[in-house]
Amino acid sequence: MGREQHAAWMERTGLVAIVRLDSAGDLVQVAKAIAAGGVSVIEFTLTTPGALRTIEESSKALGGEVLIGAGTVLDAATARAAILAGAEFIVAPTLSPEVIEICHRYDKIVVPGAYTPTEILTAWELGADFVKLFPADVGGPAYLKAVRAPLPQVKLIAVGGVTLETAASFIRAGAVALGVGSNLVNKKAVAERRFDELTATARALSQAVQEARK
């Protein structure tokens, strides 16, 4: 499956689970729990210790079932390392032309972060597959809708403070997908190994997205 198919997978799922934990110990099990709830696109942030190793292990354990990517990627060298570890998509909090270029070289999805209309359009014109509107909760769904009015061609993923309560509003405002971190991957639940809670939350978010799309 190539980049176009993976991009379609991300858009169809409508959710990216952002896994940012203090330890890599349970990350594969976390990924399985989230996927069981219908969120089959998972971003492991590189701020998590051992994240590259986890990407490699998860890709081997869940390849074909879950689309694994790397987040908080700040430079081209880190993007390349994540891709070689098995990441099928790269997400950044900022806009780096070099990161976009390296992802194109390896034919991987790239999702740079941007906020202003100028940044968003620049990212799109540089070849971003999606643009991460970050932090989305600052302007909320109203800001996303306002940005899309002059830039309807840009595929925006809302990231930052997205909750079960706001998910539908972001989708109705025009987001093609949502990135959800701590409001899905609860650190306390993970620490106490209550993985069923992650599955339930993932299922509820998936339902909210699909309902809003109707």
N, C-alpha and C positions, 0 to 999 in steps of 0.2 A: 504494500500500500504506500503510495507516494504522498507528496506534500498536498496536492489538490484534494485527495481523498481524506487526508487527515484534517484539512481545513473544513471540509464538509462535515466531518465527524464532530468537530468542535462546535460548529454552528448548530448542528442538529441537536446536540446534547444541551447546549445553551447554558452550561455551567462549567466553571473550572474550579475545582477544589484546591485551595492554596494551603499547603501543609507547611507550617512553620513551627517547629518544636525545638526544645532545648537538647533533645537527644534523638539519635537515629534508631534507637533500639526497637521500637514498635512500628516503624514507618511502613513496612510492607503490610503488616496486619491492618494498619490504619487505611491504607489504600484499598485493601480487600473489602473492608467494612463500608467505605464510602461508595465503592463500585456496586456493592450489593444493594445500595439505595438508589441506584440509577445514575450516579454521577461518575461517568467513565473517563473523564478528563482530569488528570491530577498533576498539579504543579508542585514540585519539591523546591522550596526556596534554598538557595545556596548559603543562607545564613545559618542553616541547621548543620551542626557538626556531622561530618561523614555523609553529606548530601550526595556527593558524586557516587560514592559506593552504593548508596541506597537506590539511586537512579539505575545503576547497573543491575543490582539485584532485582529491583522491581520490574525492570524491562524483561529480564529473563523469566521471572515468576509469573508475570501478568501480561506478557506480550500478546497482542491480539485481542485481549479483553479490555485493557485499559490503555489510554493514550497518555504516556508519561512525558512530562516536560520539566524544564528548570526555570526557576524564577529568581528575581533579584540579581540578574546578570548585568554587570556594569561595564564589561569590556569584551573585546573580540576574543582574547585569549581564554577567558573564562567560558565564553559561549562555545568555543571549539572543544574545550575539555568536557563540557556537559554533553555536547553532541556525540563525542567519541565514547562517552559513558553510556549512551543510549537514549538521550533526550530527543524526542521528535518535535518539540517546539521550545522556543526560547522566549521568555518574558522579561522585560526590563522595566524599572520604574521611571526611566529617563529615555531620552532620544539620543541614540548613538549611531551615526551612519556606519561606523565600522562593524558594529554588532549586526546590523541589517545585512551588510555585505558578506560577512562570514556565513550567515545563515543561508543566504542565496547560494553561496559556493557549495554548501553541503545539501542544498535542496530541503531545508527544514523551515517550518513555520516560524515567523518572527513577529512578536507582539511588543513593540516599543511603547513606553509610557509617554503621555502628553496630556496637556490640560487646555491650553489656549487654542483658539481656532488656527492660529499660525503654526503652532507646534503640531497640531493634529494633521493639518494639510501637508506639512513638510514630511512627516512620518509616512503618510500615505503615498506621496509622490516619490519617496525614496524606495518604495516597494514593500511596505509593511503589509502582512496578510490581514491583520487586525490592528487596531490602535487601542491601547489600554487607557481609558479615561480615568486618570488618577490624580488626586483623590476624589472619587465620584461623590462622596457624601458631602463635600463642601458646597457644591451647587445643587446637588440632588437631581432627581429626574427632570426637573424644570430646566436646569442648565443643559443637560444632555439633549433634551428636545430642542432647545434654542440653538445649540451648536449644529445639530443635524439639519436644521432648516436650510442653511446655505451650503452644507456639506453632506448631502444625502447619500453620496457614493461611498463614504467612509464607513467601514464596519467597526463599530465601537463596542468594546467590552468594558462595562462599568466595574471598577475595582476600588475598594476602600469603603469600609463601613456598610456594605450591602448586607441586609438582614432578611429574614423570612418575611418580615412585615413590609419591607420596601422592594423586594425582588420584583413583584408584579408591576409596580409603578415604573421601574427602570426598563423593563421589557416593553411596556406600552409606550414609553417615551422614545423607543427606537433602538435600544441596545440589542445587539445580536446575541450577546451572551453576558454572563455575570461571573466575576471572580469573587469567591467567598472564602474568607480565611477563618478567623477565630469564631465566627458565628456558625461555622460548620464543624471545624476541627477544634473542638473544645479541649484545651490542655488538661483540665481537671478530669474530664471523662477519659482521656487517653491515659493519664497517669494512674487512674483507678481501673483501667482496662475495661471500661464500660463501652465496648465497641458497638454494641447494639444501639446506643444513643446516636452514634455517628450515622449509622444506617438509617435510623428513623428521621434524622434531620435532613439527610441527603434526599430521602424520598419525598419529604414535605417540600423542599426547595424545588425538586424536579416537577412536582405537581403544580406548584405555583407558577413556574415558567411556562409549562405547557398550557395551563388555563389562561394565562395572560396572552399567549399567542393566538388564542381563539378569538 
